[in-house]
Amino acid sequence: MNDFGWLNPSGKFYPMKGNHELWAADYVHKHYGKDYYSETRYGFGDYLEKRGWLLLHNPLGGRAEINQCYKRLTKKQKEFLFDYFIKDGAVEKAKAVLEM
């Protein structure tokens, strides 16, 4: 599966092609106003992740991986991820999501 992108806490998935940090920067600029200035020292992706977002990406060029989780997954995120990994044929990853 090659659908990578950002997953917000309410379970909405934002698929993307290209650089996930640039996408995060654009999203943060448009949706968070100037509140982000003091909190983006480590990057816009970290800014989203600290607010409960997850990045699904493929750092090694294989199947999707979940980036570092700063917060517990929401029920909606678990539901999305379970379906996402089942559709990808990654049954063990799908089961592991339920335990996160």
TADADA-V120810 format. One line per field, one symbol per residue. phi: phi as a letter, one per 40 degrees, with the letter a starting at -180 (. if undefined). psi: psi as a letter, one per 40 degrees, with the letter a starting at -180 (. if undefined). burial: 1 if it has 24 or more other ideal C-beta (glycine too) atoms within 12 Angstrom, else 0. A space follows every 50 residues. Layout:
phi: ???
psi: ???
burial: ???
//
This chain:
phi: .bcbibbcccgcbbcabgccccccdcccdcbbfcccdcbbdbhcccdccc bgcbbbabcbgbccbccdbcbcccdccccccdcdccccgccccccccccc
psi: ifgiaihideehhgiihahdddddddddddeeaededeefdeidddddde eeiihhigdeebiiihihhdiiiidddddddddddddeegdddddddde.
burial: 00011111100011000001101100110000000100000001101111 10111110000001111010001000110111011001000011001000
//
